Amino acid sequence: MDDQKEDDIFLTVAELSKRIKFSRQSLYNMIFKGEFTAGKHYLKPRPKKILFIWPAIKEWLENPSRNFGPNTQLAQNSVTKPKSLINI
């Protein structure tokens, strides 16, 4: 893993992006959608600084069935059928 050790606990957005092959924007989107939660998956020591907690992220990767936070929906639940324009 280049210069990073497997046992690093706190990772910046750029470091985590490189380690798990997700774009930086995807990581920000996951925070916004609630897939990552403050205090569990990441810390915000300053307003513009995010530090991810590697053991929690590693568990998130290894347990895909538990990856949905309180504000996320499964794909099949978010698909809606178009409403009919015909009133019967």
Residue, then its C-alpha position, 0 to 999 in steps of 0.5 A: m500500500d505504498d507509503q501507508k501502513e495497514d495499521d494506520i488508524f486515521l486517514t484523510v479523504a485523499e488517503l482513503s480514496k487511494r486505499i479503497k479506490f473510491s473517488r474523493q467525491s464519492l466519499y463526500n457523497m457517502i457522508f452526506k447520504g448517511e452511509f458514513t456516520a460521524g464518530k463511527h466512520y469518521l471524525k471532524p476535528r476542524p470544519k474543513k478536515i475529515l479523518f476516516i477511522w480505518p478499522a470502521i471503514k474496513e468493517w464497512l467494506e467487509n460487511p456489505s449488508r450493514n453498509f446502509g445508514p439511516n438515510t440510505q435506501l436500497a436501490q429497489n426501494s428507490v425505483t418508482k413506477p411512473k404514474s399513469l396519465i389515464n384516469i379510469 
